C-alpha cells in the first residue's frame, strides 16, 4: 500500500503497469471527524515574480493565465498533473469524472486544511518527511521531531530572508 498524490496516478497510467489501484482520502476521516476527507490537506505550488524582474507585467500575465483561466489551468493540469484550485476550471470536470481521481476533486471542496504559505515551504515539507520518518522509526519522539521541524524551519526562513529577500 502506498499513499499517492495526483501526479503519481498520471505516472502509473503512463507506465501502463498492470496492477489494481484503489482510491480513498488518507486519512479518510480523523477521530472525531464528521465528514469524509476531513483529515485531508491541500498543498500546492507557489509562483512569484523575482524582485528586479525585467518583465514583471508579462510574468504577472502568465501567472494569471496558468492559475486562473480555463485554458491555462487545463494546460497546467495536463502538463503537471496537479488539480487547479480555480473552481471554474474545466480540468476539474476531468478530475470529477475519473473514478480513481474523484477523491482529489472532493477534497478541493471539503477540505479545511492547507499547508502554510511561506517562502521556504519546500524546506518545511522535506523536514516533515525526514523528521516524521525519524519519529516513525523511533529515532526521535513525535514531540522532538515536531520541535526540530519548527526550529530548523525558522532558521531556514531567517536565512532565506537575510540572504535572498534583502538582496
N, C-alpha and C positions, 0 to 999 in steps of 0.2 A: 504494500500500500504506500502511496506517496501523495502528499498534498501538492497540487499544481496551481499555477496561475494561467491566465488566458493564453499567453504566447506558447506555453508548453503544449497545450492541446493542438495548436496550429502546427507545431513541430512534429507531434505524433502523427497527425494526419499526413503531413508532407513526407514523413519517413515510411508511411504505409506499413507500419509494424502491426502484425496480426495478433492482437490481443483485445480482451474485453476491457472497456473503460466505463466507470460509473461516474455519477455526479452527485454532489451534495455540497453544502456550505460547511466549512470547517473552522471553528467548531460550529456544529449546526445550530445549537442553542445552548447558551451557558446556563449553569444552575440559576434558577430564579428568573430566567428569561421568559418572556410572554409571547414572543413571535419568532418564527423561523428566521434564521440568519442574523439574529440579534448580536451574536458574538463575532460577526464578520467585520473586517476593517477594509477601508478603501485606501489605496496607496496613491500612486500616480507619479507623474513626471513633472518637472518644473522647467520652464523656459524663461530665459532672461535676455536682456539686451546689455552687453557689456558697456560699462562707462567708457565714453570716448569713441563709441562705435561711429564709423564713417557714414552709415546708412540707418540711423535709428528708426526713421519712419517706415522704410521698407521692411526692416526687421519686425516692427510692430504689426504691419500689414500681414506679414507671413504668419506671425503668431496668432493673430485673429483668425486667419484663414484656416490653419490646421486645427484650431481648438474650438471654433465657434461658427463654422459654416457647414452646410450639408456636404459639399464637395470635399472640403479639407478634412473633416472628421472621418469620412469614409476612406479617403486616401490614407490617413494616419492609421486607421484600424486595419485596413488591408495590408499596409506596409509593416506595421509593428505588432499588430495583434492585440493591443490594449483597447478595451472599450472606451469610448468617449464619455465624458460626464456632461456633454452638451446634450440635454434631454430631447432635443428635436432632431438629433442626428439619425438619418436613415440606417446607419450602421447598427443602431440598437435594435431595429426590427430583425436584422440578420441574427443578432445575438439571441433575441427573444424566441425565434423560431427553431433554433438549434437545441435539440434535447439535452445534449451534454453541456452546452454553454448557458442554458437558461438560468442556472443559479447565479452566474455573474451578472446577468441582466437584473434579476430580482434584487440582488444586494445593492445595486445602484439606487434603488427606490426605497429600500427598507433600512438601510444602514444608519447607524447612529455614531459611528466612529471613523476617524481618518487619522493618518499619520500627521504629526506636526509639520507645518511648513517652515523650514529653516534652511539656511544656506548649506549646511552640512548633513542634509537628510540621508545621503548615501552612506556617509560615515556612520551615522546613527543606526541605519538598517544593518550594516555589516556588524556593528557591535552587538545588536540584538541577536543576530545569528551566532556570532562567535561566543559571546558570554553566556547566552542562553544554552548553547551546546555544552559549555563547561559546567553549568549548573545541572544540566540533564545527566551528565556523566559523573557527577559528584565531586568535581574539582573545586567548585565554589558552592556556597549555599545560594538559594534564589535571592536572598537579600544582598549578599556580596556581589552577585552578578549584576543586579539592578543598580547598586551603588557604583560599581565600576563603569557601567554603561553611562550613567549620569555624569560622573566625574570626567571620564575620558571625552565624552561628547561636549561638555562645557569647555574643556581645554582645547579641543579641536575647533570649536566655534570661535573662541577667543583668538586662536592662531589665525583662522581664516579672516576674521575682521581686521586683525593687525596687519597681515601680510597681503591680503587680496583687496579688501574693501577700501582701505585707506591709501591705495596707490594713486 
